[in-house]
Amino acid sequence: MAKQANADVKIVQLAALLHDVDDIKLSPDTYVTKKNAVDFMTINKIDGKRIEAVCKIIDEVSFAGTDSVVPDTIEGKCVQDADRLDAIGAIGIARTFAYGGSRGRKIYDPEIKSKMGMNKEEYRNNQDSTSINHFYEKLLLLKDMMNTTEGKKLAEHRQVVMQEFLNEFMLEWEGKM
């Protein structure tokens, strides 16, 4: 039986807390340097080794289409799974429409087709999509990208929730319900 690595819980906590503070969509000026995350950790006297580990996880955690990476540490895998779990299921559905609405994105337009297999740049620049397309372009892909046993287990149910929602949405859209 293979020995499972023990995660540094403080690194997981910090990376989970800080992984979005320098997100390219929210803070494009600090994205590369991770200034907000580094400043927070420095002020709170986190040692340099942990700061470096957290910054590496922040670089690895985000969905990047076909360019997505699997973190090489157990801490990174846990944070990436948690981030992906936040994006799917019932809360993920709510977040999708809240974000889409905040960006003026259409809920659905059958004339706008989903773009599959996008790389990081194509995904980031995909401005003419819809919230429903987002499920096909990203959210329904996440279940098969989970890293941990627990993440895979939780993602199974959340995937079903999203699929049931999409089925119901299409029935209503087509006037069948």
Residue pairs with C-beta under 8 A, 6 or more apart in sequence:
4 74
5 73
5 74
6 74
7 74
7 75
7 78
8 50
8 53
8 75
10 46
10 50
11 50
11 53
11 54
11 57
11 75
12 75
12 78
12 79
14 41
14 46
14 50
14 54
15 53
15 54
15 57
15 58
15 61
15 75
15 76
15 79
16 79
16 82
16 83
18 36
18 37
18 40
18 41
18 54
18 58
19 37
19 57
19 58
19 61
19 62
19 79
19 83
20 26
21 27
21 30
21 36
21 37
21 40
22 30
22 31
22 33
22 34
22 35
22 36
22 37
22 58
23 31
23 62
24 31
24 124
27 36
30 36
34 55
34 58
37 54
37 55
37 58
38 51
38 55
41 50
41 51
41 54
42 51
46 54
53 73
53 75
56 71
56 73
56 76
57 71
57 73
57 75
57 76
57 79
57 80
60 69
60 70
60 71
60 76
60 80
61 71
61 76
61 79
61 80
61 83
62 68
62 83
63 84
63 87
63 123
63 138
63 142
63 145
64 119
64 120
64 123
65 117
65 118
65 119
65 120
65 122
65 123
65 138
66 117
66 118
66 119
66 120
67 119
67 120
68 120
68 145
70 77
70 80
70 147
71 77
71 79
71 80
71 147
77 147
77 148
77 151
78 147
78 148
78 151
80 147
81 146
81 147
81 148
81 150
81 151
82 151
84 142
84 145
84 146
84 151
84 155
85 151
85 154
85 155
85 158
86 92
86 95
87 95
87 138
87 139
87 142
88 139
88 142
88 143
88 155
88 158
88 159
88 161
88 162
89 157
89 158
89 161
89 162
90 158
90 161
92 139
92 158
92 162
93 161
93 162
93 165
96 131
96 134
96 135
96 139
97 107
97 131
99 105
100 106
100 107
100 130
100 131
100 134
101 131
105 129
105 130
105 131
106 112
106 130
106 131
107 130
107 131
107 132
108 130
108 131
108 132
108 133
108 169
108 173
109 130
112 128
112 129
112 130
112 133
113 133
114 129
114 133
114 136
114 137
115 122
115 126
115 129
115 133
115 137
116 136
116 137
118 126
118 137
123 137
123 138
126 137
129 137
132 166
132 169
135 162
135 166
139 162
140 159
140 162
140 163
142 155
143 152
143 155
143 156
143 158
143 159
146 152
146 155
168 177
171 177
